[in-house]
């Protein structure tokens, strides 16, 4: 119980700090220009600043901290991953995609601005991610910068997030089994979560061979995260979630919940988290925040 | 006259070779996967393979060749720039943007597939550009890779192409003067053309100081290219152009042609090309292809 309070405080502080640091960093990265591009940058700010849980930047900075990485550098890299995440939400919310009106408890970007601005703001955040990573402020070592960029570009493109999104679009009315859903979600959600952990290790100069336990942790929490999302869609409170729920059922999609049931999905998510935490055993207390984050991922209400 | 025939052949061969090499490279970069992502990759192939003039890859490879860069590496970097160009066309053609039905003489991507697939295919080509540049096949030197990525990300984002696109959207009905239109076009079209030349020089290990004449060349042809585009919109043959023309007038936009008149714009484009060619004087015959390309940019009919 005492341990749980400590780890809860660690997590609460970690979330509060990263939310503040990411907001501050985006504020500095996105000055509003004095010309007609102002509307574009205001749209980027509307989507990027405030509201997000910042799970990906926290995964990255918590991993980086285990290896003594300078926090500013890790926060910058975290903003790069978050910029990709935010761009993907903007495009996913478009009328031609999921057609959502609500995100983080406020109007989606195309509702607040317009569709064309939303497309462009997403595209510009997409570029911003790579601009951040190629800047020497993220790492003075060009090899590290190149490795960060490779990792993020692969995680977000056709063999990562965007590929998973395409499989998800094809899923409506399709008859995916558990294996297909697992593969889809490993791409759609898992790839970027895994990249967050990987990039923390890259900044920490951990050689690829040494990243195996971190990768195993990331793979397990990636699936647990998506199972929790599927559960939230069925059992969550729309007010707290700040976005439309009950969508999977409306769209007739197979999810972890339709395939395993609510209780089966809960059991599976908890088992994955236990397994994820187990992969970090050798890091001891250094991994306390990553372990607490794994628990949070399945217990969150938004 | 003899010189003109030589340079015409040089250009014709250069265009033919790069069109072939870029198509071959995209074919290899985009294998269709055996799962439900197939539709996404087929859409990427539909947009990326065939049809384009490949002006940007030719600028890049012609510059790189002046400094003895391996052609395969230069073609790869050229494909990265072209992937950005193609993604921007896909998103620009969307109903919420320019709402175009025709591109390179065939149906636009969202007409051939659907809007959601077009958004995702654009996003995935956007990532592909950075995946290509971060691969060691483009350059074994991580510093070069990081510099290529920085250059391309800046040229395509809010301070480059996307920023110019936003200014262009705000231009409908606005009262832009020549200075504002020049600034807009330097971002919207010029940034990516300039990045193409710059990336050729980066691959050629030309130090930033030594790139000044190449940058001056790129700036001038960037403007000339856009003036030629504005002229094509007014005087061109839609069949040859393979896309909708007479759009600027319909949308009530100020362009170089509305501000300078057809003859004034033609004179200005030719003067810019002369000036661009002048910047390359010190390179002599090594720059013959870049010089011929400058002429082509204002004389093309598509």
Contacts between the chains, C-beta under 8 A, distances in Angstrom:
chain1	res1	chain2	res2	distance
A	33	B	163	7.7
A	35	B	167	6.7
A	35	B	183	7.5
A	36	B	166	6.7
A	36	B	167	4.7
A	36	B	170	3.9
A	36	B	171	7.6
A	36	B	174	7.4
A	37	B	158	6.4
A	37	B	163	4.5
A	37	B	166	5.0
A	37	B	167	5.9
A	39	B	166	6.5
A	39	B	170	6.9
A	40	B	158	5.9
A	40	B	162	7.0
A	40	B	163	6.5
A	40	B	166	4.0
A	41	B	158	6.1
A	44	B	158	6.9
A	87	B	123	7.9
A	88	B	123	7.9
A	91	B	119	5.5
A	91	B	120	7.7
A	91	B	123	6.4
A	94	B	119	6.5
A	96	B	114	7.6
A	96	B	115	3.6
A	96	B	116	4.9
A	96	B	119	6.4
A	97	B	116	5.1
A	97	B	119	6.5
A	114	B	96	7.5
A	115	B	96	3.6
A	116	B	96	4.9
A	116	B	97	5.1
A	116	B	169	6.0
A	117	B	166	7.4
A	117	B	169	7.7
A	119	B	91	5.5
A	119	B	94	6.6
A	119	B	96	6.4
A	119	B	97	6.5
A	119	B	119	7.2
A	120	B	91	7.7
A	120	B	162	5.4
A	120	B	165	6.0
A	120	B	166	5.7
A	120	B	169	7.8
A	122	B	123	7.8
A	123	B	87	7.9
A	123	B	88	7.9
A	123	B	91	6.4
A	123	B	122	7.8
A	123	B	123	7.9
A	123	B	126	6.9
A	123	B	156	8.0
A	123	B	157	7.9
A	123	B	162	5.3
A	124	B	157	5.1
A	124	B	158	4.2
A	124	B	162	4.5
A	124	B	163	7.5
A	126	B	123	6.9
A	126	B	126	5.5
A	126	B	127	7.8
A	127	B	126	7.8
A	127	B	153	5.0
A	127	B	154	7.9
A	127	B	156	5.2
A	127	B	157	3.1
A	127	B	158	7.2
A	127	B	160	7.9
A	127	B	162	6.8
A	128	B	153	7.9
A	128	B	157	6.0
A	128	B	158	7.2
A	130	B	130	5.3
A	130	B	149	5.9
A	130	B	152	7.9
A	130	B	153	4.1
A	131	B	150	7.0
A	131	B	153	4.4
A	131	B	154	6.1
A	131	B	157	6.1
A	133	B	149	7.7
A	134	B	146	5.4
A	134	B	147	7.9
A	134	B	149	4.5
A	134	B	150	3.9
A	134	B	153	6.0
A	135	B	150	7.1
A	142	B	142	4.3
A	142	B	143	4.1
A	142	B	145	7.3
A	142	B	146	4.4
A	143	B	142	4.1
A	145	B	142	7.3
A	145	B	146	4.5
A	145	B	149	7.9
A	146	B	134	5.4
A	146	B	142	4.4
A	146	B	145	4.5
A	146	B	146	5.4
A	146	B	149	7.6
A	147	B	134	8.0
A	149	B	130	6.0
A	149	B	133	7.8
A	149	B	134	4.5
A	149	B	145	7.9
A	149	B	146	7.5
A	149	B	149	5.6
A	150	B	131	7.0
A	150	B	134	3.9
A	150	B	135	7.1
A	152	B	130	7.9
A	153	B	127	5.0
A	153	B	128	7.9
A	153	B	130	4.1
A	153	B	131	4.4
A	153	B	134	6.1
A	154	B	127	7.9
A	154	B	131	6.1
A	156	B	123	8.0
A	156	B	127	5.2
A	157	B	123	7.9
A	157	B	124	5.1
A	157	B	127	3.1
A	157	B	128	6.0
A	157	B	131	6.1
A	158	B	37	6.4
A	158	B	40	5.9
A	158	B	41	6.1
A	158	B	44	6.9
A	158	B	124	4.2
A	158	B	127	7.2
A	158	B	128	7.2
A	160	B	127	7.9
A	162	B	40	7.0
A	162	B	120	5.4
A	162	B	123	5.3
A	162	B	124	4.5
A	162	B	127	6.8
A	163	B	33	7.8
A	163	B	37	4.5
A	163	B	40	6.5
A	163	B	124	7.5
A	165	B	120	5.9
A	166	B	36	6.7
A	166	B	37	5.0
A	166	B	39	6.5
A	166	B	40	4.0
A	166	B	117	7.4
A	166	B	120	5.7
A	167	B	35	6.8
A	167	B	36	4.6
A	167	B	37	5.9
A	169	B	116	5.9
A	169	B	117	7.7
A	169	B	120	7.8
A	170	B	36	3.9
A	170	B	39	6.9
A	171	B	36	7.6
A	174	B	36	7.4
A	183	B	35	7.5
